[in-house]
Amino acid sequence: MRYPDYAVFSEEIRKSEKAAREESGSSFALMHRAAETLRDALLCEIPSVSRVLIAAGGGNNGGDGLELAAILTERGIGALCILPKDPSPGTEAAEALAHLTAAGGKTVRELPSPEALAGFDLLVDAVLGIGVRSPLREDAADFIRKINGAGLPVLSVDVPSGLNADSGAAPDGAVEAKWTVSLLGLHPGLFTGDGPLYAGKVIFDDLGTGTGKTPGDDPFSPLLLTYERVRDLIPQRPRTAYKGLSGRVAVIGGAPMYPGAAALASRGALRSGAGLVRCVAHEKSLPLIFAGCPEIMLGEADSDGISDALSFAGSVVLGPGLGRSEWSRGVYEQASGAEKPMVTDADGLFFLASDPSTNPKRVITPHEGEAARLLSMAFAGVHNSRFEAAEELQRIYGGVAVLKGPGTIIRSKDAQALCLEGNEGMATGGMGDLLSGIIGAFLASGRLSLFMAACLGVTIHSRAGDIAAADGKTGMLAEDLIPIVRRLASGIGG
């Protein structure tokens, strides 16, 4: 389905919810509209549904579930609501419970027995909603475990219970949904961190509010990246183009043990539109790099070779296959101060972490482990706070930070984006090297900002992975993406 342009953090969702209530003149009208949307989504996914079990919490999320139960009951669909505790009097959830009771609906306090569960087609999770923060209370964590053990397909309201709607963190586990219906705004946590593990298919409805069409009051509402959304950014060559005009990229890395990383970055740059690519590597790696792609220009990574490459380049990719030896350190120190748009990746990030610097012309592309080193924090701290980690990476190191992983985040000084493309089959060696070359090519074009070059590179790389996954996610190689990258970078397919 088509999603809005921007994801929306919880604070903005609450503002939209308040505004919608004030506009309608009824605090209950929005909840009823949400329940109708849930009903429609449910019937679309399981048209033949006859009995629905709804787990409801005591807040507005639970109120949506109670109102859904009332609407289904009035439609003649069996709906049983698990309500461990009645909502507070005078709340919208209490009004929904009154509607359910008037419709002849039933509530119980605990999950039915395994034998009774077998009579239901679906379980609706309306327990915790978007306000969850870890650690979970033990009773909530236990309820989530029971839902996951019920053996029923689950549709979650807003977010799977236990998942942080903003960060995508679920350190204590979450409901394993087959579908999630995100209401009012699209929650970024569904697409990053642990979100893809729990959310299933994400269905969106803004309930007529238009939330997500603009960043709203938050300039850092994440721009949602898909190939269709970024395709028009691809630099187009004029009919009079020549190789020097199409962008020159210098790839610097390729220690003796790792020639393939530098070769993949170089090939990624060429296949993404760079007119010329010079790979500067250890002398022992050069024959292997040349054998894989004779179009790559070569240079030895000594003082003269590095200096020549930096003079030649419109952009620099520093780090693929660089290694961590004294030779590697010397190469890094000679190249890292270049006054050119630069992508720093892989072992370049290792040396950057040991001697931090700020560079407004640099894109860094760490995965979570590299980000943890760059930020001097634990891996879990990065994983559970991906947006905050990306913000801190950009603040410390300048330019643009690309925090790779499920739901890659791109952060500049004044904007951020979240990529909706990509899959777990891309978790193999060489994928990051390919990405750094792709971004390097778009930087070398001279027609894109650092931020938009990174957004375009990440999205094309990720969509190529999704297309390659048609042949299976297991065993996917970076090499498999290269011909697809060429088509996507030409605006073909997708």
C-alpha atoms as one frame of an Amber mdcrd trajectory, in Angstrom:
protein
   0.000   0.000   0.000   1.067   3.614  -0.378   2.247   5.211   2.828   2.378
   8.928   3.664   5.541  10.910   3.030   6.559  11.038   6.694   6.467   8.806
   9.740   5.249  10.484  12.912   6.612  10.244  16.450   4.242   9.714  19.374
   4.261  13.324  20.521   3.053  14.453  17.104   0.438  11.680  17.070  -0.991
  12.976  20.335  -1.179  16.504  18.913  -3.021  15.199  15.846  -5.358  13.184
  18.029  -6.188  16.217  20.147  -6.787  18.388  17.077  -9.042  15.747  15.494
 -11.111  15.482  18.656 -11.530  19.246  18.847 -12.526  19.428  15.183 -15.157
  16.699  15.488 -16.575  18.147  18.686 -16.759  14.666  20.197 -14.073  12.870
  22.160 -15.614   9.516  21.211 -16.062  10.092  17.469 -12.392   9.511  16.667
 -12.351   6.228  18.591 -15.417   5.049  16.686 -13.761   5.996  13.389 -10.644
   4.056  14.408 -12.730   0.999  15.256 -14.460   1.139  11.868 -11.054   1.224
  10.191  -9.968  -1.809  12.230 -13.150  -3.621  11.226 -12.514  -2.911   7.545
  -8.888  -4.031   7.774  -9.881  -7.202   9.586 -12.550  -8.131   7.048 -10.214
  -7.341   4.162  -7.572  -9.715   5.481  -9.971 -12.456   6.654 -13.275 -12.003
   4.781 -14.763 -15.185   6.221 -14.098 -14.304   9.879 -16.817 -15.465  12.260
 -15.313 -15.223  15.776 -12.800 -12.670  17.020 -10.968 -12.539  20.338  -9.951
  -9.025  21.388  -7.374  -8.363  24.105  -7.937  -4.839  25.471  -5.950  -2.704
  27.849  -7.306   0.095  29.993  -6.260   3.066  27.834  -7.303   4.464  24.469
  -5.737   1.517  22.650  -7.989  -0.779  24.671 -10.895   1.556  23.941 -10.330
   1.067  20.209 -10.514  -2.679  20.841 -13.692  -2.420  22.888 -15.381  -0.254
  20.264 -14.289  -2.738  17.580 -15.899  -5.523  19.626 -19.145  -3.527  19.794
 -19.163  -2.881  16.034 -18.459  -6.542  15.221 -21.162  -7.687  17.635 -23.710
  -5.403  15.964 -22.662  -6.906  12.631 -23.344 -10.420  13.908 -19.701 -11.451
  14.192 -18.842 -13.170  17.460 -16.501 -10.939  19.475 -15.201 -11.803  22.933
 -13.158  -9.131  24.704 -10.481  -9.970  27.272 -10.518  -7.025  29.675  -8.342
  -7.677  32.748  -9.443  -4.374  34.312 -12.331  -2.017  33.529 -11.342   1.404
  32.142 -11.596   4.465  34.356 -15.087   6.028  34.510 -15.662   8.979  32.189
 -13.018   7.958  29.671 -13.564   7.153  26.002 -12.671   3.540  26.748 -15.444
   3.440  29.359 -17.878   4.783  26.744 -16.741   2.038  24.355 -17.339  -0.593
  27.060 -20.862   0.772  27.594 -21.477   0.515  23.838 -20.241  -3.083  23.838
 -22.478  -3.996  26.775 -25.521  -2.384  25.129 -24.804  -4.343  21.946 -24.886
  -7.589  23.927 -21.150  -8.153  23.784 -19.219 -10.065  26.408 -15.985  -9.498
  28.308 -13.841 -11.874  30.352 -10.897 -11.213  32.635  -8.478 -13.859  31.389
  -7.432 -15.563  28.174  -9.727 -18.534  27.422  -8.486 -22.097  27.701  -6.555
 -23.627  24.781  -9.626 -25.638  23.846 -11.798 -22.507  23.734  -9.169 -20.588
  21.740  -9.533 -23.083  18.918 -12.948 -21.637  18.128 -11.605 -18.190  17.165
 -10.300 -17.050  13.781  -8.241 -14.099  14.964  -6.877 -12.310  18.007  -6.843
  -8.496  18.081  -4.093  -6.998  20.230  -5.289  -3.692  21.721  -3.389  -3.929
  24.976  -0.614  -1.348  25.336  -0.560   0.936  22.295   1.987   3.685  21.643
   2.742   4.647  25.230   4.854   1.611  26.080   8.223   2.154  27.711  10.590
  -0.542  28.924  10.956  -2.379  31.137   7.487  -3.885  30.927   5.650  -4.755
  34.105   5.714  -8.485  34.705   1.936  -8.822  34.337   2.086  -7.083  30.924
   5.025  -9.207  29.790   3.187 -12.343  30.914   0.027 -11.306  29.021   2.098
 -10.771  25.869   3.621 -14.227  26.224   0.127 -15.706  26.525  -1.045 -13.886
  23.394   1.944 -15.215  21.453   1.225 -18.702  22.741  -2.464 -18.639  21.803
  -1.850 -20.051  18.332  -4.049 -17.467  16.593  -3.125 -14.955  13.881  -2.832
 -11.533  15.503  -3.856  -8.085  14.310  -2.280  -5.353  16.452  -3.758  -1.887
  16.918  -1.226   0.939  16.329   1.808  -1.160  17.306   2.316  -4.690  18.622
   2.088  -4.479  22.410   5.566  -4.274  23.901   7.082  -2.465  20.915   8.188
   1.153  21.294   6.296   3.052  18.600   9.084   5.600  18.148  12.320   3.599
  18.407  11.244   0.114  17.376  12.814  -1.282  20.546  11.315  -4.332  22.237
  13.942  -5.505  24.746  11.316  -7.382  26.762   9.622  -8.907  23.719   6.403
  -7.928  21.971   3.277  -9.394  20.439   4.076 -11.239  17.215   1.548  -9.724
  14.846   0.620 -10.881  11.368  -0.890  -7.437  10.668  -0.532  -4.059  12.365
  -2.971  -1.228  11.699  -1.202   2.094  12.308  -3.780   4.793  12.977  -3.573
   8.595  12.618   0.146   8.596  11.793   2.590   5.958  10.623   4.762   4.914
  13.560   8.492   4.800  12.710   9.136   2.008  15.204   7.235  -0.410  12.972
  10.015  -0.220  10.373  13.267  -0.041  12.323  14.973  -1.826  15.200  12.836
  -4.778  16.315   9.754  -3.446  14.526  10.055  -5.579  11.370  10.379  -8.665
  13.573   6.991  -8.120  15.230   4.797  -5.865  13.065   3.972  -8.150  10.128
   2.109  -6.419   7.310   1.614  -2.732   8.185  -1.725  -1.169   7.217  -2.164
   2.586   7.554  -5.120   4.950   7.894  -4.831   8.590   8.950  -8.546   8.656
   9.907  -9.013  11.630   7.618  -6.546  13.880   9.455  -3.843  14.105   6.774
  -1.180  13.335   9.383   2.099  12.408   7.702   1.659  14.457   4.532   4.091
  17.023   5.981   6.587  16.908   8.866   4.088  18.792  11.000   5.666  20.620
  13.930   8.661  18.268  14.025  11.249  18.955  11.291  12.842  15.592  12.087
   9.755  13.534  11.313  11.417  10.827   9.210  10.962  11.086   5.452   9.897
   7.611   4.326  12.080   6.339   1.504  10.918   4.043  -1.265  12.373   3.721
  -4.750   9.284   5.296  -6.304   9.690   8.298  -4.002  13.369   8.921  -4.852
  13.484   7.869  -8.517  13.183  11.457  -9.762  16.341  12.396  -7.835  18.546
  10.208 -10.041  20.986  12.470 -11.932  20.338  12.316 -15.671  23.188  12.467
 -18.160  22.830  15.024 -20.949  23.205  13.839 -24.533  26.589  15.573 -24.606
  27.919  13.730 -21.555  31.477  12.435 -21.404  33.145  10.267 -18.780  34.787
  13.117 -16.888  31.485  14.963 -16.613  29.699  11.921 -15.182  31.604  11.909
 -11.891  34.980  10.694 -10.684  35.206   8.479  -7.626  38.336   7.447  -5.741
  37.944   4.256  -3.670  40.695   3.890  -1.067  41.169   0.599   0.776  41.952
  -2.906  -0.418  44.508  -4.330   2.030  46.065  -7.670   0.950  43.439  -9.738
   2.800  40.478  -7.717   1.525  40.690  -6.832  -2.179  37.069  -7.841  -2.736
  35.683  -5.046  -0.544  37.451  -2.335  -2.543  36.436  -4.030  -5.795  32.759
  -4.144  -4.775  32.759  -0.476  -3.794  34.414   0.427  -7.106  31.970  -1.621
  -9.143  29.053  -0.163  -7.191  30.225   3.325  -8.103  30.594   2.467 -11.795
  27.208   0.753 -11.983  25.563   3.730 -10.279  26.694   6.144 -12.954  30.223
   7.301 -12.111  32.155   7.967 -15.319  35.543   7.095 -13.861  36.546   5.143
 -10.762  40.092   4.876  -9.468  40.748   2.232  -6.821  43.810   2.924  -4.687
  44.857  -0.217  -2.838  47.798  -2.268  -1.621  50.013  -3.402  -4.486  49.204
  -7.079  -3.751  45.473  -6.432  -4.181  45.624  -4.571  -7.490  45.759  -7.612
  -9.848  42.708  -9.163  -8.164  40.723  -5.932  -8.337  41.596  -5.478 -12.011
  40.679  -9.097 -12.851  37.134  -8.586 -11.574  36.498  -5.374 -13.506  39.035
  -4.016 -16.035  37.141  -0.704 -16.212  38.440   0.201 -12.744  41.473   2.476
 -12.844  44.167   1.419 -10.396  46.644   3.130  -8.130  48.998   1.963  -5.434
  48.188   3.252  -1.957  51.464   5.072  -1.335  51.854   8.808  -0.822  51.907
   9.615  -4.533  49.050   7.280  -5.390  46.807   8.668  -2.675  47.647  12.263
  -3.552  46.948  11.666  -7.237  43.639   9.952  -6.461  42.474  12.785  -4.226
  43.300  15.341  -6.916  41.458  13.229  -9.503  38.328  12.587  -7.460  34.990
  14.348  -7.255  34.212  12.145  -4.273  36.155   9.723  -2.081  35.116   6.368
  -0.614  37.467   5.589   2.266  37.581   2.309   4.135  36.366  -0.721   2.137
  38.864  -3.508   2.833  41.296  -1.065   4.444  42.196  -3.372   7.327  43.592
  -2.275  10.677  47.336  -2.616  10.242  49.947   0.130  10.463  49.812   0.319
   6.662  46.051   0.802   6.951  46.436   3.545   9.528  48.917   5.388   7.327
  46.560   5.251   4.344  43.658   6.473   6.457  45.635   9.396   7.861  46.727
  10.501   4.375  43.256  10.298   2.866  40.866  11.278   5.658  41.604  14.992
   5.475  40.652  15.338   1.814  38.553  18.421   1.036  36.161  16.397  -1.100
  32.730  14.884  -0.467  33.579  11.609   1.233  31.993   8.327   2.292  33.759
   6.727   5.260  32.881   3.098   5.883  34.185  -0.193   7.266  37.720   0.057
   8.684  37.725   3.772   7.954  35.167   3.998  10.767  37.493   2.030  13.063
  40.177   4.682  12.707  37.647   7.513  12.885  36.407   6.183  16.231  39.953
   6.214  17.616  40.482   9.829  16.541  37.065  11.530  16.178  36.726  14.513
  13.875  33.910  16.599  12.413  33.595  16.926   8.647  30.574  18.629   7.041
  31.372  16.984   3.676  31.422  13.416   4.979  28.862  10.597   4.960  29.506
   7.863   7.520  27.768   4.501   7.067  28.088   2.427  10.255  26.139  -0.677
  11.164  25.080  -0.881  14.809  28.335  -2.442  16.013  30.406   0.268  14.331
  28.034   2.934  15.652  28.514   1.598  19.185  32.273   2.022  18.804  31.893
   5.510  17.340  29.650   6.526  20.244  31.556   4.627  22.969  28.398   2.878
  24.073  26.993  -0.645  24.249  25.548  -2.313  21.163  22.140  -2.620  22.871
  22.121   1.109  23.538  22.379   1.785  19.807  19.881  -0.900  18.817  17.232
   0.243  21.287  17.622   3.949  20.452  18.377   4.059  16.744  17.049   7.544
  16.025  18.891   9.013  19.005  22.059   7.176  17.985  21.852   8.538  14.443
  21.337  12.039  15.831  24.385  11.708  18.061  26.531  10.310  15.253  25.697
  13.310  13.111  26.293  15.754  15.948  29.735  14.367  16.741  31.019  13.598
  13.250  29.159  16.150  11.108  27.868  15.730   7.570  25.403  12.856   7.237
  25.122   9.690   9.318  23.678   6.540   7.759  22.829   4.054  10.513  22.441
   0.772   8.678  20.244  -2.123   9.728  16.556  -2.972   9.556  15.018   0.375
   8.698  18.209   2.251   7.789  18.165   5.815   9.168  19.779   8.752   7.347
  20.409  11.828   9.487  21.700  15.273   8.544  21.903  18.417  10.638  18.375
  19.455   9.696  16.507  16.377   8.426  16.255  12.619   8.691  14.876   9.766
   6.629  13.891   6.148   7.157  14.255   3.553   4.401  11.335   1.148   3.996
  13.195  -1.109   1.549  15.601  -3.998   2.197  15.500  -7.433   3.807  17.412
  -9.833   6.029  19.010 -11.610   3.071  21.298  -8.592   2.742  23.058  -9.471
   6.000  26.163 -10.765   4.219  29.714  -9.553   3.742  30.270  -6.975   1.023
  26.815  -5.357   1.104  28.106  -2.307   2.950  31.034  -1.940   0.564  28.651
  -1.928  -2.370  26.502   0.706  -0.655  29.464   2.998  -0.022  30.364   2.893
  -3.719  26.801   3.691  -4.762  26.627   6.716  -2.458  30.083   7.768  -3.666
  28.849   7.842  -7.264  25.896  10.074  -6.411  28.158  12.421  -4.449  30.546
  12.612  -7.421  27.728  13.700  -9.729  27.822  17.099  -8.047  24.057  17.463
  -8.413  22.857  16.185  -5.056  23.287  17.298  -1.475  25.063  14.944   0.909
  21.714  14.038   2.471  19.896  13.322  -0.772  22.853  11.386  -2.227  22.799
   9.184   0.868  19.006   8.765   0.706  19.144   7.810  -2.978  22.059   5.427
  -2.497  20.501   3.656   0.471  17.133   3.267  -1.272  18.522   1.934  -4.560
  20.789  -0.490  -2.691  17.913  -1.704  -0.511  15.430  -2.060  -3.385  18.058
  -4.023  -5.319  18.227  -6.387  -2.353  14.458  -6.824  -2.404  14.498  -7.621
  -6.111  17.388 -10.053  -5.686  15.439 -11.776  -2.899  13.060 -13.165  -5.536
  15.729 -15.843  -6.044  15.915 -16.501  -2.316  17.211 -14.587   0.669  19.518
 -17.371   1.743  22.858 -17.139   0.001  22.290 -13.653  -1.407  25.576 -11.953
  -2.298  26.478  -8.339  -2.904  27.471  -9.461  -6.404  23.840 -10.412  -7.066
  22.733  -6.809  -6.598  25.145  -5.164  -9.047  23.197  -5.672 -12.321  20.002
  -4.665 -10.522  21.666  -1.517  -9.176  22.538  -0.573 -12.743  18.893  -0.784
 -13.831  17.601   1.089 -10.810  20.233   3.813 -11.151  19.052   4.209 -14.752
  15.452   4.667 -13.589  14.461   1.300 -15.051  12.301  -1.188 -13.180  11.806
  -1.272  -9.474
